[in-house]
């Protein structure tokens, strides 16, 4: 996910798409951590962006789960 993707773009995704997005972000986070450990990481700030994007996706997943349970 690009950092320019807005919250409203994520809200439009279905639960399955959010799960796929979360999987992609976790893979990216792993790769960034691995690059950091080997000294190959160029953009250190990207780790923080990915971590926050993961939190955004998880928050939206939780909101959609609660909304579905309420309905």
Biopython code that builds the backbone (N, CA, C, O; Angstrom):
import numpy as np
from Bio.PDB.StructureBuilder import StructureBuilder

atoms = [
    (1, "UNK", "N", (0.842, -1.163, 0.000)),
    (1, "UNK", "CA", (0.000, 0.000, 0.000)),
    (1, "UNK", "C", (0.885, 1.223, 0.000)),
    (1, "UNK", "O", (1.879, 1.276, 0.725)),
    (2, "UNK", "N", (0.533, 2.208, -0.809)),
    (2, "UNK", "CA", (1.289, 3.440, -0.857)),
    (2, "UNK", "C", (0.872, 4.335, 0.295)),
    (2, "UNK", "O", (-0.258, 4.268, 0.780)),
    (3, "UNK", "N", (1.788, 5.159, 0.716)),
    (3, "UNK", "CA", (1.498, 6.023, 1.854)),
    (3, "UNK", "C", (0.472, 7.084, 1.499)),
    (3, "UNK", "O", (-0.149, 7.662, 2.392)),
    (4, "UNK", "N", (0.280, 7.352, 0.207)),
    (4, "UNK", "CA", (-0.683, 8.359, -0.198)),
    (4, "UNK", "C", (-2.109, 7.834, -0.219)),
    (4, "UNK", "O", (-3.054, 8.604, -0.394)),
    (5, "UNK", "N", (-2.270, 6.533, -0.042)),
    (5, "UNK", "CA", (-3.618, 5.966, -0.026)),
    (5, "UNK", "C", (-4.332, 6.462, 1.217)),
    (5, "UNK", "O", (-3.824, 6.345, 2.332)),
    (6, "UNK", "N", (-5.480, 6.998, 1.016)),
    (6, "UNK", "CA", (-6.188, 7.645, 2.110)),
    (6, "UNK", "C", (-7.086, 6.665, 2.859)),
    (6, "UNK", "O", (-7.408, 5.571, 2.396)),
    (7, "UNK", "N", (-7.463, 7.125, 4.026)),
    (7, "UNK", "CA", (-8.336, 6.328, 4.887)),
    (7, "UNK", "C", (-9.636, 5.978, 4.165)),
    (7, "UNK", "O", (-10.157, 4.873, 4.315)),
    (8, "UNK", "N", (-10.151, 6.917, 3.388)),
    (8, "UNK", "CA", (-11.401, 6.665, 2.675)),
    (8, "UNK", "C", (-11.235, 5.568, 1.625)),
    (8, "UNK", "O", (-12.179, 4.828, 1.347)),
    (9, "UNK", "N", (-10.047, 5.459, 1.043)),
    (9, "UNK", "CA", (-9.792, 4.386, 0.086)),
    (9, "UNK", "C", (-9.827, 3.030, 0.777)),
    (9, "UNK", "O", (-10.342, 2.056, 0.228)),
    (10, "UNK", "N", (-9.281, 2.976, 1.974)),
    (10, "UNK", "CA", (-9.295, 1.726, 2.728)),
    (10, "UNK", "C", (-10.705, 1.366, 3.174)),
    (10, "UNK", "O", (-11.069, 0.191, 3.202)),
    (11, "UNK", "N", (-11.501, 2.378, 3.524)),
    (11, "UNK", "CA", (-12.865, 2.109, 3.972)),
    (11, "UNK", "C", (-13.700, 1.478, 2.873)),
    (11, "UNK", "O", (-14.652, 0.751, 3.155)),
    (12, "UNK", "N", (-13.352, 1.748, 1.623)),
    (12, "UNK", "CA", (-14.121, 1.225, 0.497)),
    (12, "UNK", "C", (-13.817, -0.249, 0.222)),
    (12, "UNK", "O", (-14.542, -0.896, -0.534)),
    (13, "UNK", "N", (-12.767, -0.780, 0.820)),
    (13, "UNK", "CA", (-12.381, -2.167, 0.572)),
    (13, "UNK", "C", (-13.270, -3.134, 1.344)),
    (13, "UNK", "O", (-13.772, -2.818, 2.423)),
    (14, "UNK", "N", (-13.451, -4.310, 0.770)),
    (14, "UNK", "CA", (-14.226, -5.361, 1.431)),
    (14, "UNK", "C", (-13.351, -6.024, 2.496)),
    (14, "UNK", "O", (-12.134, -5.836, 2.500)),
    (15, "UNK", "N", (-13.955, -6.793, 3.392)),
    (15, "UNK", "CA", (-13.151, -7.491, 4.421)),
    (15, "UNK", "C", (-12.076, -8.404, 3.833)),
    (15, "UNK", "O", (-10.978, -8.499, 4.380)),
    (16, "UNK", "N", (-12.385, -9.075, 2.722)),
    (16, "UNK", "CA", (-11.384, -9.937, 2.085)),
    (16, "UNK", "C", (-10.229, -9.122, 1.521)),
    (16, "UNK", "O", (-9.067, -9.517, 1.621)),
    (17, "UNK", "N", (-10.556, -7.989, 0.931)),
    (17, "UNK", "CA", (-9.512, -7.125, 0.389)),
    (17, "UNK", "C", (-8.657, -6.537, 1.505)),
    (17, "UNK", "O", (-7.447, -6.373, 1.345)),
    (18, "UNK", "N", (-9.284, -6.220, 2.634)),
    (18, "UNK", "CA", (-8.527, -5.721, 3.778)),
    (18, "UNK", "C", (-7.571, -6.794, 4.304)),
    (18, "UNK", "O", (-6.445, -6.491, 4.697)),
    (19, "UNK", "N", (-8.022, -8.029, 4.309)),
    (19, "UNK", "CA", (-7.160, -9.127, 4.759)),
    (19, "UNK", "C", (-5.964, -9.284, 3.817)),
    (19, "UNK", "O", (-4.843, -9.513, 4.272)),
    (20, "UNK", "N", (-6.198, -9.164, 2.516)),
    (20, "UNK", "CA", (-5.105, -9.242, 1.552)),
    (20, "UNK", "C", (-4.129, -8.080, 1.736)),
    (20, "UNK", "O", (-2.913, -8.257, 1.666)),
    (21, "UNK", "N", (-4.680, -6.895, 1.971)),
    (21, "UNK", "CA", (-3.850, -5.715, 2.189)),
    (21, "UNK", "C", (-3.000, -5.884, 3.446)),
    (21, "UNK", "O", (-1.823, -5.522, 3.461)),
    (22, "UNK", "N", (-3.600, -6.436, 4.494)),
    (22, "UNK", "CA", (-2.865, -6.677, 5.735)),
    (22, "UNK", "C", (-1.729, -7.670, 5.510)),
    (22, "UNK", "O", (-0.629, -7.483, 6.030)),
    (23, "UNK", "N", (-1.986, -8.711, 4.747)),
    (23, "UNK", "CA", (-0.957, -9.697, 4.439)),
    (23, "UNK", "C", (0.206, -9.050, 3.681)),
    (23, "UNK", "O", (1.371, -9.309, 3.982)),
    (24, "UNK", "N", (-0.119, -8.209, 2.700)),
    (24, "UNK", "CA", (0.926, -7.525, 1.934)),
    (24, "UNK", "C", (1.744, -6.596, 2.820)),
    (24, "UNK", "O", (2.966, -6.527, 2.693)),
    (25, "UNK", "N", (1.077, -5.892, 3.706)),
    (25, "UNK", "CA", (1.786, -4.978, 4.603)),
    (25, "UNK", "C", (2.691, -5.731, 5.570)),
    (25, "UNK", "O", (3.799, -5.282, 5.862)),
    (26, "UNK", "N", (2.230, -6.860, 6.061)),
    (26, "UNK", "CA", (3.065, -7.652, 6.974)),
    (26, "UNK", "C", (4.294, -8.207, 6.258)),
    (26, "UNK", "O", (5.376, -8.274, 6.840)),
    (27, "UNK", "N", (4.127, -8.603, 5.002)),
    (27, "UNK", "CA", (5.272, -9.068, 4.217)),
    (27, "UNK", "C", (6.268, -7.927, 4.013)),
    (27, "UNK", "O", (7.479, -8.113, 4.135)),
    (28, "UNK", "N", (5.741, -6.751, 3.703)),
    (28, "UNK", "CA", (6.610, -5.592, 3.521)),
    (28, "UNK", "C", (7.334, -5.250, 4.820)),
    (28, "UNK", "O", (8.520, -4.921, 4.805)),
    (29, "UNK", "N", (6.629, -5.329, 5.932)),
    (29, "UNK", "CA", (7.243, -5.048, 7.220)),
    (29, "UNK", "C", (8.370, -6.039, 7.511)),
    (29, "UNK", "O", (9.434, -5.650, 7.995)),
    (30, "UNK", "N", (8.141, -7.296, 7.221)),
    (30, "UNK", "CA", (9.180, -8.301, 7.418)),
    (30, "UNK", "C", (10.406, -7.996, 6.565)),
    (30, "UNK", "O", (11.540, -8.059, 7.040)),
    (31, "UNK", "N", (10.161, -7.666, 5.300)),
    (31, "UNK", "CA", (11.277, -7.365, 4.404)),
    (31, "UNK", "C", (12.045, -6.132, 4.867)),
    (31, "UNK", "O", (13.273, -6.099, 4.790)),
    (32, "UNK", "N", (11.331, -5.124, 5.346)),
    (32, "UNK", "CA", (11.997, -3.920, 5.839)),
    (32, "UNK", "C", (12.825, -4.224, 7.083)),
    (32, "UNK", "O", (13.940, -3.724, 7.225)),
    (33, "UNK", "N", (12.285, -5.039, 7.978)),
    (33, "UNK", "CA", (13.040, -5.413, 9.179)),
    (33, "UNK", "C", (14.285, -6.211, 8.810)),
    (33, "UNK", "O", (15.347, -6.036, 9.406)),
    (34, "UNK", "N", (14.141, -7.078, 7.830)),
    (34, "UNK", "CA", (15.276, -7.877, 7.381)),
    (34, "UNK", "C", (16.349, -6.972, 6.762)),
    (34, "UNK", "O", (17.539, -7.147, 7.024)),
    (35, "UNK", "N", (15.926, -6.016, 5.948)),
    (35, "UNK", "CA", (16.878, -5.081, 5.357)),
    (35, "UNK", "C", (17.566, -4.246, 6.426)),
    (35, "UNK", "O", (18.758, -3.958, 6.318)),
    (36, "UNK", "N", (16.831, -3.858, 7.448)),
    (36, "UNK", "CA", (17.420, -3.095, 8.536)),
    (36, "UNK", "C", (18.456, -3.886, 9.295)),
    (36, "UNK", "O", (19.484, -3.345, 9.702)),
    (37, "UNK", "N", (18.190, -5.168, 9.487)),
    (37, "UNK", "CA", (19.120, -6.015, 10.218)),
    (37, "UNK", "C", (20.406, -6.261, 9.434)),
    (37, "UNK", "O", (21.473, -6.433, 10.023)),
    (38, "UNK", "N", (20.304, -6.277, 8.112)),
    (38, "UNK", "CA", (21.480, -6.520, 7.292)),
    (38, "UNK", "C", (22.160, -5.233, 6.843)),
    (38, "UNK", "O", (23.173, -5.272, 6.146)),
    (39, "UNK", "N", (21.599, -4.082, 7.246)),
    (39, "UNK", "CA", (22.209, -2.799, 6.903)),
    (39, "UNK", "C", (21.937, -2.325, 5.493)),
    (39, "UNK", "O", (22.671, -1.483, 4.975)),
    (40, "UNK", "N", (20.899, -2.846, 4.861)),
    (40, "UNK", "CA", (20.589, -2.475, 3.488)),
    (40, "UNK", "C", (19.395, -1.524, 3.388)),
    (40, "UNK", "O", (18.998, -1.149, 2.285)),
    (41, "UNK", "N", (18.830, -1.139, 4.505)),
    (41, "UNK", "CA", (17.631, -0.312, 4.500)),
    (41, "UNK", "C", (17.997, 1.133, 4.207)),
    (41, "UNK", "O", (18.840, 1.717, 4.889)),
    (42, "UNK", "N", (17.361, 1.714, 3.186)),
    (42, "UNK", "CA", (17.640, 3.086, 2.804)),
    (42, "UNK", "C", (16.660, 4.065, 3.431)),
    (42, "UNK", "O", (17.057, 5.134, 3.894)),
    (43, "UNK", "N", (15.383, 3.705, 3.447)),
    (43, "UNK", "CA", (14.351, 4.606, 3.953)),
    (43, "UNK", "C", (13.849, 4.072, 5.294)),
    (43, "UNK", "O", (12.938, 3.246, 5.346)),
    (44, "UNK", "N", (14.451, 4.550, 6.360)),
    (44, "UNK", "CA", (14.116, 4.072, 7.698)),
    (44, "UNK", "C", (12.695, 4.473, 8.089)),
    (44, "UNK", "O", (12.035, 3.753, 8.837)),
    (45, "UNK", "N", (12.222, 5.602, 7.596)),
    (45, "UNK", "CA", (10.892, 6.096, 7.943)),
    (45, "UNK", "C", (9.792, 5.195, 7.383)),
    (45, "UNK", "O", (8.663, 5.227, 7.870)),
    (46, "UNK", "N", (10.105, 4.403, 6.380)),
    (46, "UNK", "CA", (9.096, 3.525, 5.779)),
    (46, "UNK", "C", (8.603, 2.488, 6.787)),
    (46, "UNK", "O", (7.445, 2.075, 6.727)),
    (47, "UNK", "N", (9.460, 2.065, 7.706)),
    (47, "UNK", "CA", (9.054, 1.094, 8.735)),
    (47, "UNK", "C", (7.902, 1.660, 9.553)),
    (47, "UNK", "O", (6.924, 0.962, 9.820)),
    (48, "UNK", "N", (8.013, 2.907, 9.944)),
    (48, "UNK", "CA", (6.966, 3.560, 10.732)),
    (48, "UNK", "C", (5.679, 3.692, 9.930)),
    (48, "UNK", "O", (4.591, 3.468, 10.461)),
    (49, "UNK", "N", (5.795, 4.054, 8.651)),
    (49, "UNK", "CA", (4.613, 4.201, 7.801)),
    (49, "UNK", "C", (3.877, 2.871, 7.656)),
    (49, "UNK", "O", (2.650, 2.820, 7.746)),
    (50, "UNK", "N", (4.624, 1.810, 7.434)),
    (50, "UNK", "CA", (4.010, 0.490, 7.262)),
    (50, "UNK", "C", (3.342, 0.050, 8.554)),
    (50, "UNK", "O", (2.240, -0.498, 8.529)),
    (51, "UNK", "N", (3.998, 0.286, 9.683)),
    (51, "UNK", "CA", (3.416, -0.097, 10.974)),
    (51, "UNK", "C", (2.097, 0.628, 11.196)),
    (51, "UNK", "O", (1.137, 0.033, 11.685)),
    (52, "UNK", "N", (2.041, 1.899, 10.843)),
    (52, "UNK", "CA", (0.799, 2.660, 11.012)),
    (52, "UNK", "C", (-0.270, 2.225, 10.021)),
    (52, "UNK", "O", (-1.456, 2.213, 10.350)),
    (53, "UNK", "N", (0.144, 1.867, 8.809)),
    (53, "UNK", "CA", (-0.816, 1.356, 7.829)),
    (53, "UNK", "C", (-1.421, 0.040, 8.307)),
    (53, "UNK", "O", (-2.613, -0.201, 8.114)),
    (54, "UNK", "N", (-0.613, -0.807, 8.926)),
    (54, "UNK", "CA", (-1.120, -2.066, 9.486)),
    (54, "UNK", "C", (-2.171, -1.763, 10.556)),
    (54, "UNK", "O", (-3.215, -2.414, 10.610)),
    (55, "UNK", "N", (-1.892, -0.781, 11.397)),
    (55, "UNK", "CA", (-2.846, -0.415, 12.447)),
    (55, "UNK", "C", (-4.141, 0.115, 11.839)),
    (55, "UNK", "O", (-5.227, -0.175, 12.341)),
    (56, "UNK", "N", (-4.032, 0.888, 10.763)),
    (56, "UNK", "CA", (-5.238, 1.409, 10.097)),
    (56, "UNK", "C", (-6.092, 0.275, 9.555)),
    (56, "UNK", "O", (-7.311, 0.274, 9.721)),
    (57, "UNK", "N", (-5.460, -0.679, 8.916)),
    (57, "UNK", "CA", (-6.196, -1.804, 8.328)),
    (57, "UNK", "C", (-6.853, -2.629, 9.429)),
    (57, "UNK", "O", (-8.016, -3.013, 9.306)),
    (58, "UNK", "N", (-6.116, -2.902, 10.501)),
    (58, "UNK", "CA", (-6.696, -3.676, 11.600)),
    (58, "UNK", "C", (-7.863, -2.950, 12.250)),
    (58, "UNK", "O", (-8.847, -3.580, 12.637)),
    (59, "UNK", "N", (-7.766, -1.635, 12.372)),
    (59, "UNK", "CA", (-8.855, -0.849, 12.941)),
    (59, "UNK", "C", (-10.102, -0.949, 12.068)),
    (59, "UNK", "O", (-11.210, -1.139, 12.571)),
    (60, "UNK", "N", (-9.912, -0.821, 10.763)),
    (60, "UNK", "CA", (-11.057, -0.925, 9.854)),
    (60, "UNK", "C", (-11.661, -2.327, 9.868)),
    (60, "UNK", "O", (-12.880, -2.480, 9.796)),
    (61, "UNK", "N", (-10.818, -3.341, 9.959)),
    (61, "UNK", "CA", (-11.337, -4.709, 10.050)),
    (61, "UNK", "C", (-12.198, -4.867, 11.295)),
    (61, "UNK", "O", (-13.276, -5.460, 11.238)),
    (62, "UNK", "N", (-11.731, -4.344, 12.406)),
    (62, "UNK", "CA", (-12.474, -4.436, 13.665)),
    (62, "UNK", "C", (-13.792, -3.684, 13.570)),
    (62, "UNK", "O", (-14.820, -4.180, 14.032)),
    (63, "UNK", "N", (-13.776, -2.495, 12.978)),
    (63, "UNK", "CA", (-14.995, -1.709, 12.829)),
    (63, "UNK", "C", (-16.015, -2.440, 11.968)),
    (63, "UNK", "O", (-17.204, -2.466, 12.285)),
    (64, "UNK", "N", (-15.542, -3.031, 10.878)),
    (64, "UNK", "CA", (-16.469, -3.763, 9.997)),
    (64, "UNK", "C", (-17.014, -5.014, 10.678)),
    (64, "UNK", "O", (-18.170, -5.377, 10.463)),
    (65, "UNK", "N", (-16.210, -5.667, 11.485)),
    (65, "UNK", "CA", (-16.674, -6.839, 12.227)),
    (65, "UNK", "C", (-17.758, -6.446, 13.234)),
    (65, "UNK", "O", (-18.786, -7.114, 13.349)),
    (66, "UNK", "N", (-17.515, -5.371, 13.948)),
    (66, "UNK", "CA", (-18.513, -4.906, 14.937)),
    (66, "UNK", "C", (-19.791, -4.440, 14.263)),
    (66, "UNK", "O", (-20.883, -4.675, 14.780)),
    (67, "UNK", "N", (-19.672, -3.784, 13.118)),
    (67, "UNK", "CA", (-20.847, -3.317, 12.388)),
    (67, "UNK", "C", (-21.667, -4.498, 11.869)),
    (67, "UNK", "O", (-22.897, -4.452, 11.869)),
    (68, "UNK", "N", (-20.989, -5.545, 11.433)),
    (68, "UNK", "CA", (-21.692, -6.726, 10.937)),
    (68, "UNK", "C", (-22.385, -7.459, 12.088)),
    (68, "UNK", "O", (-23.486, -7.983, 11.923)),
    (69, "UNK", "N", (-21.742, -7.494, 13.239)),
    (69, "UNK", "CA", (-22.344, -8.169, 14.384)),
    (69, "UNK", "C", (-23.551, -7.386, 14.920)),
    (69, "UNK", "O", (-24.508, -7.968, 15.430)),
    (70, "UNK", "N", (-23.483, -6.080, 14.794)),
    (70, "UNK", "CA", (-24.564, -5.237, 15.283)),
    (70, "UNK", "C", (-25.798, -5.332, 14.381)),
    (70, "UNK", "O", (-26.933, -5.234, 14.849)),
    (71, "UNK", "N", (-25.559, -5.521, 13.102)),
    (71, "UNK", "CA", (-26.677, -5.553, 12.146)),
    (71, "UNK", "C", (-27.419, -6.871, 12.134)),
    (71, "UNK", "O", (-28.377, -7.033, 11.379)),
]
sb = StructureBuilder()
sb.init_structure("model")
sb.init_model(0)
sb.init_chain("A")
sb.init_seg("    ")
for serial, (resi, resn, name, xyz) in enumerate(atoms, 1):
    if name == "N":
        sb.init_residue(resn, " ", resi, " ")
    sb.init_atom(name, np.array(xyz, "f"), 0.0, 1.0, " ", f" {name:<3s}", serial, name[0])
structure = sb.get_structure()
